[in-house]
Every structure is written in structure tokens, then in C-alpha cells.
Amino acid sequence: MIRVVKSADIPPSLLVDICNSYDGQDVQKALVDDQHQKCYLCEQKTTKSFQIEHLKAKATGYFPGLKYTWSNLFLSCPYCNGRKPNDFTILDPTSNNIEDIISHRLNLTSKSATFESIKNDDLQDNTISLLDKIFNGKNQLRDIKGEILYKDLEREIVFFLGLLNDYKALPSQENKQKIIDSLLITKEFLAFKYWIIKDNPSLYNDFSSYMVWNKVVLVE
């Protein structure tokens, strides 16, 4: 999960006097474009199947007033949308550099994903809990859909590790470019790739400038 930048232009279907649809074609197109066809939670491509997800639940008793609010709408895959409970309020990816706040690491030996935050608060804890449920399953047991997601993540990370190993063995411009291409905003599972690089000082020195997608630099 990484920061998301959304267009400032609100889709017209959300601006009518009596709005009765939050998933109009203009909303779908805007989110597909803004999020580069990726689910905002798992970062997997959603080209064939996606849903419009509410960051803050639209259900009665939660935030029904935000049902048609542009800032509350995100592109999600059905798998992730189905695993986010109504009572979960998580970090807003449009105002937080999620990939800096929460570490994303994959343990290929234990076949599990681990997430840690820089500090403990309810939003970060909820976000970590949801990511853990998405990638590791309920009570660390994945269903079939969860296992498919994990295999896709594992395949991409193993491929990325191969690119890094090739670069370490031969730091040519060609091998460097392959890594840069794998870090494009359109690619999947960027948060996990970022943390592989962050955990290696020499790699971070070479590739940190290619990990700035969607970032907002905070001025102290």
C-alpha cells in the first residue's frame, strides 16, 4: 500500500443536486486513471474486475454522509474490498506516505508478509491489521483467493530480487534500467519493493530517487 494521488477534478456525476450513484462511468474512469489500474490496498492490477471502495464505510451507523464524496472513493479489487470491515478506519492514502509509515516485508521462508509502523495509533494499527488479513489471511490462514494474491506477490518479488542480484553482480546501465522499470508507478507491489531497497544502504543510494511516486514532501 502506497500513497495515492487523486485528481482535483471531481467527476460530474458526483456533483448533481441529487446524487444517487457513487460508481458512475466517470468515477470509474477517474479512479482507474488516478490509481494506474491498481487496487489501493494490495497494489495489484484490477483491469478485469474492480469495485469502488469507501475509505470510510458508507453503511448506516458509520459515515453514510460520505457515500458520494470524491475524497472517500477508491479503486479496489473485490478481494480487498471484501476483507475491509465497516468498523475499520485506516490511514488515508491521499494524505499519508503509507510506504514510509508502514514497512512492507515478505519472508519467502515462512511465506508470510510482515508490516510494522513507526508509531502506534489506531489508524496505523488498523491499517496493519487489514494488510495482514489481506496478505496472510484470517488467523494466518489464507483462503483460495488469498493464496492466489500471495503467489502473485511472491512471483513479483522473486523476479525483482533476481533483477537486484543481477545488478549487484554487474552494475551496468542495462541492469540498472531493468530495476528502474520495475519501480514505475504502474507496477505492482511497490511498497514491498521499496522496503527491499530501503533495507540495503547501497541499493538505496542508487535507487532512492526512483521511489518518489506520489510523494508529498513535508516542510518542517
Sine and cosine of phi, psi and omega as CSV:
sin_phi,cos_phi,sin_psi,cos_psi,sin_omega,cos_omega
0.00,0.00,0.80,-0.60,-0.01,-1.00
-0.77,-0.64,0.08,-1.00,0.03,-1.00
-0.89,0.46,0.57,-0.82,0.02,-1.00
-0.88,-0.48,0.70,-0.71,0.10,-0.99
-0.94,-0.34,0.85,-0.53,-0.01,-1.00
-0.95,-0.31,0.51,-0.86,0.03,-1.00
-0.87,0.49,0.61,-0.79,0.06,-1.00
-0.97,0.25,-0.26,0.97,-0.01,-1.00
-0.99,0.11,0.92,-0.40,0.00,-1.00
-0.96,0.27,0.77,-0.64,0.03,-1.00
-0.81,0.58,0.70,-0.72,-0.09,-1.00
-0.82,0.58,-0.56,0.83,-0.05,-1.00
-0.91,0.42,-0.30,0.95,0.02,-1.00
-1.00,-0.01,-0.08,1.00,-0.09,-1.00
-0.97,-0.25,-0.02,1.00,0.00,-1.00
-0.93,0.37,0.38,-0.92,-0.06,-1.00
-0.86,0.52,-0.70,0.72,0.03,-1.00
-0.89,-0.46,0.99,-0.13,-0.04,-1.00
-1.00,0.00,0.80,-0.59,-0.01,-1.00
-0.79,-0.62,0.26,0.97,0.03,-1.00
-0.52,-0.85,0.79,-0.62,0.03,-1.00
-0.97,-0.23,-0.02,1.00,-0.06,-1.00
-0.82,-0.58,0.62,0.78,0.06,-1.00
-0.90,0.44,0.23,-0.97,-0.05,-1.00
-0.86,0.51,-0.58,0.81,0.00,-1.00
-0.94,0.35,-0.57,0.82,0.06,-1.00
-0.92,0.39,-0.71,0.70,0.00,-1.00
-0.86,0.50,-0.73,0.69,-0.03,-1.00
-0.89,0.45,-0.67,0.74,-0.03,-1.00
-0.89,0.46,-0.68,0.73,-0.01,-1.00
-0.95,0.32,-0.63,0.78,0.06,-1.00
-0.86,0.50,-0.68,0.73,0.00,-1.00
-0.94,0.35,-0.74,0.67,-0.05,-1.00
-0.88,0.47,-0.65,0.76,-0.09,-1.00
-0.99,-0.12,0.17,0.99,0.07,-1.00
0.83,0.56,0.64,0.77,0.07,-1.00
0.92,0.40,0.32,0.95,-0.06,-1.00
-0.93,-0.37,0.58,-0.82,0.14,-0.99
-0.89,0.45,0.72,-0.70,-0.07,-1.00
-0.96,0.29,-0.25,0.97,-0.01,-1.00
-1.00,-0.08,-0.83,0.56,-0.07,-1.00
-1.00,-0.08,-0.22,0.98,0.00,-1.00
0.93,0.38,0.38,0.92,0.05,-1.00
-0.99,-0.10,0.51,-0.86,0.02,-1.00
-0.87,0.50,0.63,-0.78,-0.02,-1.00
-0.84,-0.54,0.58,0.82,-0.14,-0.99
-0.90,0.43,-0.51,0.86,-0.07,-1.00
-0.99,-0.12,-0.49,0.87,-0.05,-1.00
-0.50,-0.86,0.83,-0.56,0.04,-1.00
-0.49,-0.87,0.27,-0.96,0.05,-1.00
-0.72,-0.70,0.34,-0.94,0.10,-1.00
-1.00,-0.07,0.89,-0.45,-0.12,-0.99
-0.96,-0.28,0.57,-0.82,0.04,-1.00
-0.99,-0.13,0.85,-0.52,0.04,-1.00
-0.84,0.55,-0.74,0.67,0.13,-0.99
-0.96,-0.27,0.82,-0.58,-0.17,-0.99
-0.81,0.58,0.68,-0.73,-0.01,-1.00
-1.00,0.10,-0.13,0.99,-0.09,-1.00
-0.89,0.46,0.48,-0.88,0.06,-1.00
-0.84,0.54,0.73,-0.68,-0.03,-1.00
0.99,-0.13,-0.13,0.99,0.01,-1.00
-0.88,-0.48,-0.99,-0.17,-0.05,-1.00
-0.74,-0.67,0.86,0.51,-0.02,-1.00
-0.88,0.47,-0.42,0.91,0.01,-1.00
-0.93,0.36,-0.23,0.97,0.00,-1.00
-0.98,-0.22,0.20,0.98,-0.07,-1.00
-0.85,0.52,-0.61,0.79,-0.06,-1.00
-0.92,-0.39,0.38,0.92,-0.03,-1.00
-1.00,-0.02,0.83,-0.56,-0.10,-1.00
-0.82,0.57,-0.69,0.73,-0.04,-1.00
-0.91,0.40,-0.25,0.97,-0.04,-1.00
-0.99,-0.16,0.00,1.00,-0.09,-1.00
-0.96,-0.27,0.69,-0.72,-0.02,-1.00
-0.61,-0.79,0.43,-0.90,0.08,-1.00
-0.99,0.15,0.78,-0.63,-0.02,-1.00
-0.67,-0.75,0.48,-0.88,0.15,-0.99
-0.98,0.18,0.45,-0.89,0.00,-1.00
-0.84,0.54,-0.57,0.82,-0.02,-1.00
-0.87,0.49,-0.79,0.62,-0.04,-1.00
-0.93,0.36,-0.65,0.76,0.00,-1.00
-0.87,0.49,-0.58,0.81,-0.01,-1.00
-0.96,0.26,-0.23,0.97,-0.05,-1.00
-0.96,-0.28,-0.03,1.00,0.02,-1.00
-1.00,-0.10,0.93,-0.36,-0.02,-1.00
-0.93,0.36,0.43,-0.90,0.03,-1.00
-0.88,0.47,-0.53,0.85,-0.08,-1.00
-1.00,0.05,0.20,0.98,0.01,-1.00
-0.99,-0.17,0.92,-0.40,0.17,-0.98
-0.97,-0.26,0.86,-0.51,-0.10,-0.99
-0.91,-0.41,0.09,-1.00,0.04,-1.00
-0.84,0.54,0.69,-0.72,0.05,-1.00
-0.98,0.22,0.90,-0.43,-0.06,-1.00
-0.95,0.30,-0.12,0.99,0.06,-1.00
-1.00,0.02,-0.21,0.98,-0.03,-1.00
-0.80,-0.60,0.16,0.99,0.00,-1.00
-0.67,-0.75,0.68,-0.73,0.14,-0.99
-0.99,0.17,0.99,0.12,-0.11,-0.99
-0.82,0.57,-0.63,0.78,-0.07,-1.00
-0.93,0.36,-0.26,0.97,0.09,-1.00
-0.99,-0.10,-0.55,0.84,-0.05,-1.00
-0.97,0.25,-0.63,0.78,-0.06,-1.00
-0.85,-0.52,0.82,-0.57,0.05,-1.00
-0.97,0.23,0.61,-0.79,0.05,-1.00
-0.85,-0.52,0.92,-0.40,0.00,-1.00
-0.75,-0.67,0.57,-0.82,0.02,-1.00
-0.90,-0.43,0.82,-0.58,0.05,-1.00
-0.99,-0.16,0.97,-0.26,-0.06,-1.00
-0.94,0.34,-0.38,0.93,0.01,-1.00
-0.96,0.27,-0.76,0.65,0.00,-1.00
-1.00,0.05,-0.09,1.00,-0.01,-1.00
0.82,0.58,0.78,0.63,-0.01,-1.00
-0.62,-0.79,0.45,-0.89,0.07,-1.00
-0.98,-0.21,0.63,-0.78,0.02,-1.00
-0.83,-0.56,0.58,-0.82,-0.05,-1.00
-0.71,-0.71,0.72,-0.69,0.03,-1.00
-0.67,-0.74,0.54,-0.84,-0.01,-1.00
-0.94,-0.34,0.31,-0.95,-0.02,-1.00
-0.98,0.22,-0.32,0.95,0.08,-1.00
-0.43,-0.90,0.30,-0.95,-0.02,-1.00
-0.99,-0.16,0.88,-0.47,0.21,-0.98
-0.50,-0.87,0.18,-0.98,-0.14,-0.99
-0.87,0.48,-0.66,0.75,-0.03,-1.00
-0.91,0.42,-0.71,0.71,0.01,-1.00
-0.93,0.37,-0.66,0.75,0.02,-1.00
-0.89,0.46,-0.67,0.74,0.02,-1.00
-0.91,0.42,-0.64,0.77,0.01,-1.00
-0.90,0.44,-0.70,0.71,0.03,-1.00
-0.90,0.45,-0.69,0.73,0.01,-1.00
-0.87,0.50,-0.66,0.75,0.01,-1.00
-0.93,0.38,-0.71,0.71,0.02,-1.00
-0.88,0.48,-0.64,0.76,0.03,-1.00
-0.88,0.47,-0.67,0.74,0.01,-1.00
-0.91,0.41,-0.62,0.79,-0.01,-1.00
-0.92,0.39,-0.74,0.68,-0.12,-0.99
-1.00,-0.02,-0.44,0.90,-0.05,-1.00
-0.93,-0.37,-0.18,0.98,0.03,-1.00
1.00,0.00,0.18,-0.98,0.03,-1.00
-0.96,0.28,0.80,-0.60,-0.03,-1.00
0.83,0.56,0.61,0.79,0.04,-1.00
0.90,0.44,0.37,0.93,0.05,-1.00
-0.87,-0.49,0.90,-0.44,-0.01,-1.00
-1.00,0.06,0.65,-0.76,0.19,-0.98
-0.99,0.12,-0.08,-1.00,-0.07,-1.00
-0.87,0.48,-0.70,0.72,0.00,-1.00
-0.90,0.43,-0.65,0.76,0.03,-1.00
-0.91,0.42,-0.60,0.80,0.01,-1.00
-0.92,0.38,-0.60,0.80,0.05,-1.00
-0.90,0.43,-0.69,0.72,0.05,-1.00
-0.87,0.49,-0.72,0.69,-0.01,-1.00
-0.87,0.49,-0.68,0.73,-0.01,-1.00
-0.89,0.46,-0.62,0.78,0.05,-1.00
-0.91,0.42,-0.68,0.73,0.04,-1.00
-0.89,0.46,-0.74,0.68,-0.02,-1.00
-0.87,0.50,-0.69,0.73,-0.01,-1.00
-0.88,0.47,-0.70,0.72,-0.02,-1.00
-0.92,0.39,-0.65,0.76,-0.03,-1.00
-0.95,0.32,-0.63,0.78,0.06,-1.00
-0.89,0.46,-0.66,0.75,0.05,-1.00
-0.89,0.46,-0.68,0.73,0.00,-1.00
-0.91,0.42,-0.66,0.75,0.05,-1.00
-0.88,0.47,-0.57,0.82,0.06,-1.00
-0.90,0.44,-0.65,0.76,0.05,-1.00
-0.89,0.46,-0.65,0.76,0.01,-1.00
-0.92,0.40,-0.64,0.77,0.03,-1.00
-0.90,0.43,-0.63,0.77,0.04,-1.00
-0.89,0.45,-0.64,0.77,-0.01,-1.00
-0.93,0.37,-0.64,0.77,0.03,-1.00
-0.89,0.45,-0.63,0.78,-0.01,-1.00
-0.95,0.30,-0.58,0.81,-0.01,-1.00
-0.57,-0.82,1.00,-0.04,-0.06,-1.00
-0.97,0.25,0.83,0.56,0.00,-1.00
-0.99,0.16,0.27,-0.96,0.04,-1.00
-0.90,0.43,-0.57,0.82,0.02,-1.00
-0.89,0.46,-0.73,0.68,0.00,-1.00
-0.93,0.37,-0.55,0.83,0.05,-1.00
-0.92,0.40,-0.65,0.76,-0.03,-1.00
-0.90,0.44,-0.56,0.83,0.03,-1.00
-0.89,0.46,-0.61,0.79,0.04,-1.00
-0.94,0.33,-0.68,0.73,0.03,-1.00
-0.85,0.53,-0.69,0.72,0.01,-1.00
-0.89,0.46,-0.56,0.83,0.00,-1.00
-0.96,0.27,-0.22,0.98,0.00,-1.00
-0.98,-0.21,0.13,0.99,0.04,-1.00
-0.88,0.47,0.49,-0.87,-0.06,-1.00
-0.88,0.48,-0.39,0.92,0.00,-1.00
-0.98,0.22,-0.19,0.98,-0.06,-1.00
-0.99,0.13,0.35,-0.94,-0.06,-1.00
-1.00,0.04,0.39,-0.92,0.16,-0.99
0.83,0.56,0.67,0.74,-0.04,-1.00
-0.90,0.43,-0.59,0.80,-0.04,-1.00
-0.86,0.51,-0.65,0.76,0.03,-1.00
-0.92,0.39,-0.66,0.75,0.02,-1.00
-0.90,0.43,-0.67,0.74,0.00,-1.00
-0.84,0.54,-0.68,0.73,-0.08,-1.00
-0.96,0.28,-0.44,0.90,0.14,-0.99
-0.89,0.47,-0.68,0.73,-0.01,-1.00
-0.95,0.32,-0.66,0.75,0.01,-1.00
-0.87,0.49,-0.54,0.84,-0.04,-1.00
-0.98,0.20,-0.08,1.00,0.00,-1.00
-0.82,-0.57,0.97,-0.24,-0.09,-1.00
-0.80,0.60,-0.65,0.76,-0.04,-1.00
-0.93,0.36,-0.64,0.77,0.05,-1.00
-0.92,0.38,-0.63,0.77,0.01,-1.00
-0.88,0.47,-0.63,0.78,0.03,-1.00
-0.88,0.47,-0.60,0.80,-0.05,-1.00
-0.99,0.11,-0.47,0.88,-0.18,-0.98
-0.82,-0.57,0.04,1.00,-0.03,-1.00
-0.87,0.50,-0.53,0.85,-0.02,-1.00
-0.94,0.34,-0.19,0.98,0.03,-1.00
-0.98,-0.22,0.21,0.98,-0.01,-1.00
-0.88,-0.48,0.65,0.76,-0.12,-0.99
-0.91,-0.42,0.17,0.99,-0.01,-1.00
-0.84,0.55,0.73,-0.68,0.10,-1.00
0.92,0.39,0.02,1.00,-0.09,-1.00
-0.92,0.39,0.56,-0.83,0.19,-0.98
-0.88,-0.48,0.87,-0.49,-0.02,-1.00
-0.99,0.14,0.85,-0.52,-0.01,-1.00
-0.99,0.11,0.77,-0.64,0.01,-1.00
-1.00,-0.09,0.86,-0.51,-0.01,-1.00
-1.00,0.06,0.00,0.00,0.00,0.00
